[in-house]
Amino acid sequence: MGEGGGSLSNKKNKRDNMESEKIVICAQIENDKLEERKRELEREIEEVEREIETNKKLIEKYCKHKYKNNKCMYCNNFFTS
């Protein structure tokens, strides 16, 4: 009778271990996917930041300031005297 009880206990432990292993593997796969998405978003952010800087340089170079209330209506720069 003692052996039979131990056998059931071993089966339960194995099943619990397998379930834990599945959970860990699934979580790791999900983390890997999320990390890749994070890297993609970071690359996209860097690209947008470069575009913003390019546009700022173009504005600085080409804006023919027209001020209203001491602020340029086109580029939002403040009038400095």
C-alpha positions in Angstrom: 0.0 0.0 0.0 2.9 2.4 0.8 4.4 1.8 -2.6 1.2 2.6 -4.5 0.8 5.8 -2.6 4.4 6.8 -3.4 3.8 6.0 -7.1 0.8 8.3 -7.3 2.8 11.0 -5.5 5.7 10.6 -8.0 3.2 10.9 -11.0 1.8 14.0 -9.5 5.2 15.5 -8.9 6.2 14.7 -12.5 3.0 16.2 -13.8 3.5 19.3 -11.7 7.1 19.6 -12.9 6.0 19.2 -16.5 3.3 21.9 -16.0 5.9 24.2 -14.4 8.3 23.6 -17.3 5.5 24.4 -19.8 4.7 27.7 -18.0 8.4 28.7 -18.0 8.9 27.8 -21.6 5.8 29.7 -22.7 6.8 32.8 -20.6 10.3 32.7 -22.1 9.0 32.5 -25.6 6.6 35.5 -24.9 9.5 37.5 -23.4 11.6 36.8 -26.5 8.8 38.1 -28.7 8.4 41.2 -26.5 12.1 41.9 -26.5 12.2 41.8 -30.3 9.2 44.1 -30.5 10.9 46.5 -28.1 14.0 46.5 -30.3 11.9 47.3 -33.3 10.1 50.1 -31.5 13.5 51.6 -30.3 14.7 51.5 -34.0 11.5 53.3 -35.1 11.9 55.9 -32.3 15.5 56.6 -33.4 14.3 57.0 -37.0 11.6 59.5 -35.9 14.1 61.4 -33.8 16.4 61.8 -36.8 13.5 63.0 -38.9 12.6 65.6 -36.3 16.2 66.8 -36.1 16.3 67.1 -39.9 13.1 69.1 -39.9 14.4 71.4 -37.2 17.5 72.1 -39.2 15.4 72.9 -42.3 13.1 75.2 -40.3 16.1 77.0 -38.8 17.7 77.4 -42.2 14.6 78.4 -44.3 12.1 80.1 -42.0 11.4 83.7 -42.9 10.2 84.6 -39.5 6.9 86.5 -39.2 6.3 87.5 -35.6 3.0 87.8 -33.9 3.0 88.5 -30.1 6.8 88.1 -30.1 6.5 84.5 -31.5 7.1 83.4 -35.1 3.8 82.2 -36.6 5.6 79.5 -38.7 8.3 78.0 -36.5 7.2 79.1 -33.0 10.6 80.8 -32.3 10.4 83.7 -29.9 11.5 87.1 -31.0 14.9 88.0 -29.4 16.3 91.5 -29.7 
